[in-house]
Amino acid sequence: MRRANLRGHNALAKVAALITIAPPTEREKGTVKELFAIIQAAGWPIWPLLLASIIAVALIIERSISLRASKILPPTLLDQVISVYQRQGVSNEVLDRLAKDSPLGSVLAAGLRNHKSSRYVMKEAVEEAGRAAAHDMERFLTTLGTIATAAPLLGLFGTVIGMIEIFGSQAPTGGSNPTMLAHGISVALYNTAFGLIIAIPSLMFYRYFRRLIDEYALGMEQAAERMVPHLMRFVVRSAP
């Protein structure tokens, strides 16, 4: 037992040694210092841009996780729903679980709740559920699009502030303050660059997510169109 414990402790010690975080190298420290130096040179107008960049990164990560195809359009869900419906019908409990499963499940559940109604009523219910699902998938995209639009304007605002500092560094006698002049140029250029660095990826991901949502909406519509004939056929067979 003692040997086993010693072996376990040795194994844990080896694992701990392997996962020990190495201290930052001099190169990494230099990179961090350069980054802080750039932020300091850009002046106070850079802070709204940094906040916008943090929000944009968080939204991009969240939407990338939430808009996965496996979560929106489970590939086998439609066949499972049709099979269960034809075998034993549906209950309110099953419909509630289906609606909470995924956006596609909510659309299919809306059609199943109206499976005894006319084709027109069923189609209207499915379309309404599809619009609600698309609205939920578009969550946070307005904020991401706003950041993509506002980031260049914030950069332009920093540029204007830098130009004001440049002109303010000019002495009435015609001389200039080199320190103020250099600081004004830094504010003007860094803020413009940061604004574009934030705006370009935000716009690209915004367009990508919108395109993805349109494809998902089309996929849900096609799945509902495949389901409706099966339901109508089963209703006709079960009618007296």
C-alpha positions in Angstrom: 0.0 0.0 0.0 2.8 2.4 0.8 4.5 1.7 -2.5 1.2 2.3 -4.3 0.8 5.6 -2.4 4.4 6.6 -3.2 3.8 5.8 -6.8 0.6 7.9 -6.8 2.4 10.8 -5.2 5.3 10.6 -7.7 2.8 10.5 -10.6 1.0 13.5 -9.2 4.3 15.3 -8.8 5.3 14.6 -12.4 1.9 15.8 -13.7 2.2 19.0 -11.5 5.7 19.6 -12.9 4.5 19.2 -16.4 1.5 21.6 -16.1 3.5 24.2 -14.1 3.0 27.5 -15.9 6.3 28.8 -17.1 7.2 32.4 -16.2 6.9 34.9 -19.1 10.0 35.3 -21.2 11.8 38.6 -21.8 10.3 38.8 -25.2 6.8 38.4 -23.9 7.5 41.1 -21.3 8.8 43.4 -24.0 5.6 42.8 -26.1 3.4 43.7 -23.2 5.4 46.8 -22.5 5.1 47.8 -26.1 1.4 47.3 -26.1 1.0 49.5 -23.0 3.2 52.1 -24.5 1.0 52.2 -27.6 -2.1 52.5 -25.5 -0.5 55.3 -23.5 0.6 57.1 -26.7 -2.9 56.8 -28.2 -4.3 58.9 -25.3 -7.7 58.7 -23.6 -9.7 58.3 -26.9 -8.4 54.8 -27.1 -10.4 53.6 -24.1 -13.8 53.5 -25.7 -12.2 51.6 -28.6 -10.7 49.0 -26.2 -14.1 48.6 -24.5 -15.7 48.1 -27.9 -13.1 45.5 -28.8 -13.7 43.5 -25.6 -17.5 43.5 -26.2 -17.0 42.5 -29.9 -14.7 39.6 -29.0 -17.2 38.4 -26.4 -20.1 38.6 -28.8 -18.2 36.8 -31.5 -17.3 33.9 -29.2 -20.8 33.7 -27.8 -22.5 33.7 -31.2 -20.0 31.2 -32.6 -20.9 28.8 -29.8 -24.7 29.4 -29.9 -25.0 29.2 -33.7 -23.5 25.8 -34.2 -25.4 23.7 -36.7 -25.8 20.8 -34.2 -27.6 23.1 -31.8 -29.8 24.8 -34.4 -30.6 22.1 -36.9 -30.0 18.6 -35.3 -29.6 16.4 -38.4 -31.7 13.5 -37.2 -34.4 15.4 -35.3 -37.0 15.5 -38.1 -36.9 11.8 -38.8 -37.2 11.1 -35.1 -40.2 13.4 -34.8 -42.0 11.8 -37.7 -41.2 8.3 -36.4 -42.5 9.0 -32.9 -45.6 10.7 -34.3 -46.5 7.8 -36.5 -45.9 5.3 -33.7 -47.6 6.8 -30.8 -48.7 10.3 -31.6 -47.6 13.3 -29.4 -48.4 14.6 -26.0 -48.1 18.0 -24.5 -45.0 16.9 -22.5 -43.3 15.6 -25.6 -44.1 18.8 -27.5 -42.7 21.0 -24.6 -39.5 19.0 -24.6 -39.2 19.2 -28.4 -39.8 23.0 -28.3 -36.9 23.4 -25.8 -34.6 21.1 -27.7 -33.5 23.5 -30.4 -34.9 26.2 -32.8 -35.8 23.5 -35.3 -37.6 21.6 -32.5 -39.7 24.7 -31.7 -40.7 25.0 -35.3 -41.6 21.3 -35.6 -43.5 21.5 -32.2 -45.6 24.4 -33.6 -46.6 22.3 -36.5 -47.4 19.2 -34.4 -49.6 21.3 -32.0 -51.8 22.1 -35.1 -51.6 18.7 -36.7 -55.4 18.3 -36.7 -56.0 21.7 -38.3 -55.9 22.6 -41.9 -52.7 22.8 -43.9 -53.0 26.6 -44.0 -53.3 26.9 -40.2 -50.4 24.5 -39.7 -48.3 26.4 -42.2 -49.0 29.7 -40.4 -48.1 28.3 -37.0 -44.8 26.9 -38.4 -43.9 30.3 -40.1 -44.7 32.2 -36.9 -42.4 29.8 -34.9 -39.7 30.2 -37.5 -39.8 34.0 -37.3 -39.5 33.7 -33.5 -36.6 31.3 -33.8 -34.8 33.6 -36.3 -35.3 36.5 -33.9 -33.7 34.6 -31.1 -30.8 33.6 -33.3 -30.2 37.3 -34.2 -29.7 38.2 -30.5 -26.6 40.4 -30.0 -26.1 40.9 -33.7 -27.4 44.4 -33.6 -24.7 45.2 -31.0 -22.0 43.6 -33.1 -23.2 45.6 -36.2 -23.2 48.8 -34.1 -19.6 48.2 -33.0 -18.6 47.6 -36.6 -20.2 50.9 -37.7 -19.1 53.0 -34.7 -15.5 51.8 -34.3 -14.2 53.8 -37.4 -16.1 56.9 -36.1 -14.5 56.5 -32.7 -11.2 56.2 -34.4 -12.0 59.4 -36.4 -12.9 61.1 -33.1 -9.5 60.2 -31.7 -7.9 61.5 -34.9 -9.7 64.8 -34.5 -8.5 65.0 -30.9 -5.0 64.4 -32.0 -5.2 67.1 -34.7 -6.5 69.5 -32.1 -3.5 68.7 -29.9 -1.2 69.2 -32.9 -2.6 72.6 -33.6 -2.6 73.4 -29.9 1.1 72.7 -29.8 1.8 75.6 -32.2 3.1 78.6 -30.3 1.8 82.1 -31.1 5.3 83.2 -32.2 5.4 80.5 -34.9 7.4 77.9 -32.9 6.1 74.4 -31.9 6.4 72.1 -29.0 8.0 68.8 -30.3 6.6 66.8 -27.4 3.0 68.0 -27.9 3.4 67.6 -31.7 4.5 64.0 -31.4 1.8 63.1 -28.9 -0.9 64.6 -31.2 0.4 62.6 -34.1 0.3 59.4 -32.0 -3.2 60.1 -30.9 -4.4 60.8 -34.4 -2.7 57.7 -36.0 -3.2 55.1 -33.3 -6.9 55.8 -32.8 -7.5 55.5 -36.6 -5.7 52.2 -36.8 -7.4 50.8 -33.7 -10.8 51.8 -35.1 -10.2 50.0 -38.3 -8.7 46.9 -36.6 -11.9 46.6 -34.5 -14.4 47.5 -37.3 -13.1 45.1 -40.0 -13.4 41.8 -38.1 -16.6 42.9 -36.4 -18.2 43.6 -39.8 -16.9 40.3 -41.3 -18.3 38.3 -38.4 -21.6 40.3 -38.5 -22.1 39.5 -42.2 -21.1 35.9 -41.6 -23.6 35.4 -38.7 -26.4 37.0 -40.7 -25.7 34.7 -43.6 -25.6 31.7 -41.3 -28.9 32.7 -39.7 -30.5 33.0 -43.2 -29.2 29.5 -44.0 -30.6 28.1 -40.8 -34.0 29.8 -41.4 -34.1 28.2 -44.9 -33.2 24.8 -43.4 -36.0 25.0 -40.8 -38.5 26.0 -43.5 -37.5 23.0 -45.6 -37.7 20.7 -42.7 -41.2 22.0 -41.9 -42.3 21.5 -45.5 -41.0 17.9 -45.3 -42.9 17.3 -42.1 -46.3 18.7 -43.1 -47.1 16.1 -45.8 -46.4 13.3 -43.4 -48.7 14.8 -40.8 -51.5 15.4 -43.3 -51.1 11.9 -44.7 -51.4 10.4 -41.3 -54.4 12.5 -40.4 -56.1 11.4 -43.6 -55.4 7.7 -42.8 -56.7 8.0 -39.2 -59.9 9.8 -40.3 -63.1 7.7 -40.3 
